[in-house]
Amino acid sequence: MSSLKIIRRRIRSIQSTQQITRVMKMVAAAKLKRAQENIVHARPYALRLREVIRELATRVDRSHHPLLELREPEDLGIMVVTGDRGLCGSFNTGILRRAQRLMEENAGRSIRLITVGRRGAEFFARRGADVIEKKAGFFNHLEFQHALDLGQALVDHYVATRLDRVFVVYNEFKSAIQQNVVVEQLLPIVPDPADAHAITSDIIYEPGEAQVLDAILPLFVKVQVWRILLESFAAEMGARMTAMDSATQNAQELVESLTLTYNKARQAAITREILEVVSGAEELR
Amino acid sequence: MPKLFTLEIITPLGTFFKDEILHVRAPGVDGDFGVLADHAPLMAGLRPGRLRVEDPDESFDFVMTGGFFEVHSNRAVVLAETCLRKEDVDLERAIRARDRALQALAEAKTPEAQEEARANLAKVMALIKFIEE
């Protein structure tokens, strides 16, 4: 009898966990949809900026613009983009592992970290890494302003502490079920090779080519950061959706096998009772 | 019938406006300028301020917080950091943002911080001025 009670309690507890995972999956799916829309909306702006920079970069001396100038990579900055929360499969661990590998590859150089998301901040705080900037807790109400602030902080660190390169490690959003960990160079900006046809030499720049470039480069960094934040958030939601879906299925399988065990135990108990009654009756005869 | 040209206003949140228009007046870094069809190729930095768009029937006013203006073969593109219609400006929020910007300016120690605080202040002041006109 007591074993029956224990099984019943386990079934109920698994069912309530299953309810949570099911809801988490649905919430992630809804957020994923919004994040995907944002990615699509952000695209034309980023593409246009990229074209303008490509054209301008061919007209000016790159070494005059700190955000374009290529130096020997001695001081590195690495921006690690994780989520704020767990329960999303290998989303965070994949990023942290890749970031650590990048740090090992560059052992001997000075490495400073910029962490985005609570998971990364906690991970590197435990390991005593040199974290110069921490941003967390905004993914659930992500706005362009967050990208502006973060981008500005990156540019400030890059210029003030003379980082030679800034890399970013983040999850690229491929589809709802696929995320790729990628490493990209954020600074200095490497303009795409100029396309000879696209260049029209008679454009008037107001107030001047160098000034327009000076204003557009930091903006470009911020727009890149915005894209990265959106991609990472969409990837996180995709990963959580997949993880919670399989958790829900696992819970279902557990409930089914426990229900079977429960029914067998109940049947055994009933059979035993009948036997007792029958053999008791036999005795009396 | 005067000649029209295409204007697109793009922000990081998406395409804000796209239509055939007659005239646009934009807040250039060195002063406002107007653009009609068949304008020479131009790329200009914009300061925070008002963007006035006229098509043959009516005119619209938008407020933007800095960006770039580009026109080329009768296609004009405004790359705006943010762009809003009058009814979308949250005046209370803008006033709070102005107070924060003023405070940041007062507390700024380095020239860079002052510069940044001043730029932020210019953005919110453009919003507030736009509403109050």
Chai-1 contact restraints between the chains, C-beta under 6 A:
chainA,res_idxA,chainB,res_idxB,connection_type,confidence,min_distance_angstrom,max_distance_angstrom,comment,restraint_id
A,H41,B,L13,contact,1.0,0.0,6.0,A-B,restraint_1
A,H41,B,G14,contact,1.0,0.0,6.0,A-B,restraint_2
A,A42,B,P12,contact,1.0,0.0,6.0,A-B,restraint_3
A,P44,B,I10,contact,1.0,0.0,6.0,A-B,restraint_4
A,Y45,B,I10,contact,1.0,0.0,6.0,A-B,restraint_5
A,Y45,B,P12,contact,1.0,0.0,6.0,A-B,restraint_6
A,R48,B,L79,contact,1.0,0.0,6.0,A-B,restraint_7
A,F144,B,P12,contact,1.0,0.0,6.0,A-B,restraint_8
A,T200,B,P41,contact,1.0,0.0,6.0,A-B,restraint_9
A,D202,B,P41,contact,1.0,0.0,6.0,A-B,restraint_10
A,I203,B,P41,contact,1.0,0.0,6.0,A-B,restraint_11
A,I203,B,M43,contact,1.0,0.0,6.0,A-B,restraint_12
A,I204,B,L42,contact,1.0,0.0,6.0,A-B,restraint_13
A,Y205,B,M43,contact,1.0,0.0,6.0,A-B,restraint_14
A,E206,B,A44,contact,1.0,0.0,6.0,A-B,restraint_15
A,P207,B,V29,contact,1.0,0.0,6.0,A-B,restraint_16
A,P207,B,D30,contact,1.0,0.0,6.0,A-B,restraint_17
A,V212,B,G45,contact,1.0,0.0,6.0,A-B,restraint_18
A,A215,B,G45,contact,1.0,0.0,6.0,A-B,restraint_19
A,V223,B,P12,contact,1.0,0.0,6.0,A-B,restraint_20
A,W226,B,P12,contact,1.0,0.0,6.0,A-B,restraint_21
